[in-house]
Amino acid sequence: MRRILSIDGGGIKGAFPAAFLAEVEGQVGAPIGRHFDLIAGTSTGGIIALGLGLGMTAAEVLGFYEDAGPRIFAGGRRRLGLRWLAKTKHDPAALREALEDALGSKTLAMSVSRLVIPSVNSETGDIYLYKTPHHPRIRFDGDRLAIDVALATAAAPTYLPAHWPVTGPLLIDGGVWANNPVAVAVTEAVGVLDWARDEIEVLSIGCTSSPLEPGMARRRGFTGLVGWAPDIATTMMKAQSEGALGMAKNLAGAKSVFRYNPEVAPGRYSLDDARSLRSLVGLGHQTARHALGEIQHLFAQPAEPFVASARSGANEGSP
């Protein structure tokens, strides 16, 4: 059996999947990252994936959110109106500092798990996938600093500035096209690694979801920009997530994909409100306890050790 972990983007809401995994890890009694053959993560999910791949326990990743989250998103509620129109809502310095403390100078080739981290070339619109060197065709990303990968996949437009790594193009948040990276993960497994579909099992964790509701403007009949502007991003991301989940189930089989993404009231959590950390952590622990009976077989034994097959080279985007 080949086991895949996929983690959605969601800003500070990444505390939910981090807490979910920490709860499972406590029951398993071993670092959770070593139980997966492939880990994919977008934006905040990419940060979690990098942490797990580079040797952090899920409990340590959760501690990263609890300790650094309030600093990373400090002051965001004050930068509103015209100021937010001109500049990103948050300064990336706090995120960079926290990532430096957590990941240091580690590179993708040091990961103990195969990783796939989506981003986007902001100048061309092309998708950009960072990958560990887990296949002979993948020769570019092994020496990439994990900090650069994290800053690129988490550069959410309007919230954080685009990231220019040491080498490569100007990159933005992979959530633009793969906020739920589960289809990316299963496609990598089947199309690149050539794993048999009937040998794949997938744990997919979101960052909570809310039912779509038309805003006041649309309820009053405004169906143009005024009516859609507040909701269009949420609508598109929710549709992308559902489409990705459907594709993953078609490829791996519906019974082999375990998805946990609890639905909450609209507006209950936002991408950058650290005041919700305690609630998100509690929800993560609770959801994991309810899920353990269904997914405990995924943790019966560690995955086979992963050793990088190549490293170095100029990054033009992995296959």
N, C-alpha and C positions, 0 to 999 in steps of 0.2 A: 504494500500500500504506500502511495505517495501522498503526503499531507501538505496542504496549502493553507496559508493564513493570509487573508486580505483585510485591510483596514482602511476605512473611508477617511476623507478629509472632513474638517469641521472646527478648526481653530481650538479654542480652549475646551470645546466639547470632546477633544481627544482624551480628556480625563475619564470619559465613560469607557471606551475600549481598554484604556490602561488599567482601570480598576477591574474590569471584567477579567482581563488576563491575569492580573495579580491574584484575584480570588481563585481562579483555576490553578494557578501556579502553587498557591498555598495548599491546595488539595493534592496536587501531583507530587509536590515535594522536591521539585527540580526545576531549573531555569526553563521557562516555557518555550523560548526560542529554539532550543535544541530538539524540540519535538516536531518541527516542520521542515520539510524539504525545500520549500520555497515560500518566501514572504513578500507580499506586495503591499505598498502603502502609498497613499497620496496625501500631500500636504501634512497636516498633523499626523495622519496615519503613516506617512513616510518617515517622520521623525521617530515614531514608535518602532517601525520596521528596522530602521538603522540602529536604534538602541538595542533591540533584541539581537540583531545580527552581529553586532559588535560586542556582545558579551554582557550587556546589562540584563538583570532580571526584570520581570514585569513589575515587581515591587519598586525597583529603582527607577524605572520609567515613570511609574505613578508618582513617586517622590519628586521627579523632575517637574511634573505639572503642578503639584501642590506647592513646591518651593518657588519655581520660576514663573509660573503663570501670572500671578498678580503683578510681577515686575514687567513682564513682557507686554501686558495689556494695560499698564498703568496710564491713566490720563486720557484714555481713548474716549471716554464719555464726554470729555470737555471739548474735544476737537470736532465740532459739529458745524453745520451751516456752511458759510462761504469758505472757511478754513479747510474743510474736508474736500471741497470742490477743487482746491488748488494743490493740496498735498495729501500724501497717504495718511491714514488715520493714526498709524503707529510708527515710531522710530524703530528700525531693525537692530539698533545697537544692543538692546537688552536681550533680544533673541540670540544674537550672535554670541554674546558673552555667556549666556546659559548653555548654548551648544558647545562652546569651547570648553567649559567646565565638564560637560558630560562626555563629549566625544574626543576631545583633545586633537591630536594630529592623525587619528586613525583614517585609513583609506578603505574603499569598498573591498579590496582584495583581502582584507583582514577579517571579513565577515565569516562567521561559522555557519551561516545559512545563505542560500541563494536569495538575492534581492532583486526586485524590480520596482523602480521609483519613477513615476510619471512626472513630466514637466512639459513646458511649451516654449518654443522659440518665439519670443515676443515680436521679433522683427519680420518673421516670415509666416508665422502661424502654424509652422510644422510641429508635429508632436515630437517630443524628446524624451527618450527613456534611458535613465541611468540603470545599469545592470552590473552585478558582480560578474567576474569572468567565469561563468558556469557552463560555457560551451566554446569549442574551438573557434567558432565564428565571432565570438565576442572578445575583441582585442583592445577595446578603447578605454574602459572605465576603471580598471583595477586600481590605478594610482590616483584616482580622484578622491579628494578629501571629503570625508563624510559631512563635514560642516558645510561645504559648498553645495553638496547634494541636498541637504536639509533646507538651506536657505533658498535654493531654487524651487524645490517642490512646494514650499510654504509661502511663496511670494504672492499672496492673494491680491489681485488688483484692487486698488483703493485702500486696502488695509495695510499692506507692506509693499515697499518698492521692489521692482524687478531686480533680480540678482545677476551680476556679471561675475562668473567664476574666473579662476586664474586663466583657464583656457576654455574656449567654447563661446557660444552666443549668449545674448542677454535673455534670461529665462524667467518665466513666471509660473505660478501655481498650476500643478497638474490637474487640479480640480476643474479647470476650464473645460477639459474634455473627459477626464476619468476620475471624478471625485469618488466614485465607487469603482475601485480597480479590479474587481473580481473577474471580469471578462478578460482584462489584460493578463491577469495571473494564469487563468486556465488556458488562454491562447498560448502563453509562453510555455506552459507545461506540455501541451499537445503539439504545437506547431514548431517549437524550437528544441525543446528537450526530448521530444518524441516519446513522452510517457503515454502508456495505454490509458484510454479514457476510463475503462472499468477498474483501474487501479488508483484513481484519483479521489480524494475526499477533501472537501473545502470547508474551512471555517471563515465566514465573512462577518465582520463586525462593523456596524455603522456608528454614527455619532448622534443618534436619535433622529426622529423624523416627526413631522407634523402634517395633518391633513391640509390639503390646499383649500383655501377659502378666498373668494373674491373680496378685494378691499372695498372700502366705502365708495370710492369713485366708480368702480365697475358696477356696484349694486345700484348706483344712481344712473347707470346707462352710459358712462364714459368708457368706450371700448378702444380708444386710441392710446397715445403715449401716457396721458394723464391716468388712465385706468390701469394700464399694465406696468408702468415703471416700477412701482413698489414690489411687484410679485414676479416679474419675468425671470430673474435669476433663480429664485427658489423653484419656480415651475420647471425650468430647464434642467436644473440639477436633479430634481426628483425624477424627472422623466429619464435622464441619463442613467440614474441609479437603477431604476426598474428595468430598463433595457439591458444594462450590463448583467444584472442578476438573471434575466431570462436567457441571455446568451450563454452564461456560465452553466446554467442548468441544462441547456440543450447539449452542450459539449460534454459535460461530466456526468449528467444524469441528475434529475431533480432530487432523488433520494440521497445523493452524495454531497449536496451543498447545504450547509447549515448556516442560516442567516439570522443574526440578532441585531435588531435595530428598533428599539421600543418607540412607539408613537407617544408623543407628549402634546400638550395643548399648544396651539400656535403662540409663538412669542415666549414660551417658557424658558428657552435657552437661546443665547445668541453666540456668535462666533468669538466675541471678544469681551464678554462680561465675566470676569473672574469671580464675581460674587456668587456665581452658581456652582463653583467648584465642589463644595461639600455635597450638594444635592446630586451632582453628576457622579461623584465617586460612590455615593450610597446606591444610586441606581445601577451602576456597573456591578457592584458586589451582589446586589439582589438578583439581577438578571442572570449572572453567572451561576449562582446557586440553583436557580430554576432550570438552567440549561445543562448542568453537569450530567444528569442522567442520560441525556441524549447524546452528549459528545465525549463522555469519559473514555470511550474506546480509542479516541484519537491520541490519547496520552498513555497508552499501555506500555510503550517503550520509546526511547529516543529515536530520532531519525538517523539514518546512516551519516557518518561524518562527511562534511563537505570540505573539499580542498579546491581552492581557486586553480583553474586550468591555465590561466594566462594573466598577464598584467602589463601595463604601460601602453603607450601609443597616444596619438592625438585624438581627442574626442570629437567625432563627427556625428555622434548618435549611434547607439548600438542597434543591431538588427532586431 
